[in-house]
């Protein structure tokens, strides 16, 4: 083993360098510490800057999952738009045509109660994303269910449409050839007996005593008597679908309670029974228990010009006959 020497300037001689064990140990330790330090730096850089094969695979999977989530989110947005369009057509077209009540927006929105409904999902690393997708899917499923039930109802209404059209009041109770005039329309009028302003709940068709009175739609006779004060001899027909019609002050009734009648069938004759001051028929249309203006239900047996004349006469301020 070669020895190392150092020149001593004082003695002008070369002296052999003596290595102590402590020096050797310190030197070895310094080498080790330096190696550990640089190894640690390399490892830190490696873990934070350079991805391992497993990390690369996980990052690719996360990127793919995010892409699939975005695609799913876009598809659900498209489905939601389609649902909105279906709901609008359902409420504004189908239900209007079939005379059905629109489905309330509160039912359409299909809200979900409970703040903790998706709490378990949020505990996962991608919990917020999972909860968001699940919530949107739940809402869509509920909306589709509501719309499906609505279409079931629409289908049943459509099957009964022909029957409904035959039942809904659609003609005048007095033939236009026999009609003298319309004395009083729907609204506030002067009562002929009490001489005070009173809401007139129907239309008065003036005609000669004995003029036939016709059922304005198919239905079943619900009342046929003179027991209700004011109306005299009167008939009430239940047409179904929430509609009823009343015909008052008849001279004679031609039907019985429980009898099925057809539109245009004679149900009685014009008279002046009850609380009235002249021969006429007092005609009312009732929808779901509320009396509404009969002027909107004369579209099957008169011309547009005749209809305009009826509106003009009915809207004139006048004294009713009952």
DAKA-V935849 format. One record per run of one state. SS is the DSSP state (A for helix, B for strand, O for the rest). FROM is the first residue (numbers start at 1). LEN is the number of residues. If there is no record, write none. Layout:
ss,from,len
SS,FROM,LEN
SS,FROM,LEN
This chain:
ss,from,len
O,1,4
B,5,4
O,9,4
B,13,4
O,17,4
A,21,29
O,50,3
A,53,45
O,98,7
A,105,5
O,110,11
A,121,3
O,124,3
A,127,33
O,160,1
A,161,7
O,168,13
B,181,4
O,185,2
B,187,4
O,191,6
B,197,4
O,201,2
B,203,4
O,207,5
B,212,3
O,215,4
B,219,7
O,226,7
B,233,8
O,241,2
B,243,11
O,254,6
B,260,2
O,262,4
B,266,6
O,272,8
B,280,8
O,288,2
B,290,3
O,293,1
A,294,4
O,298,6
A,304,11
O,315,4
B,319,1
O,320,3
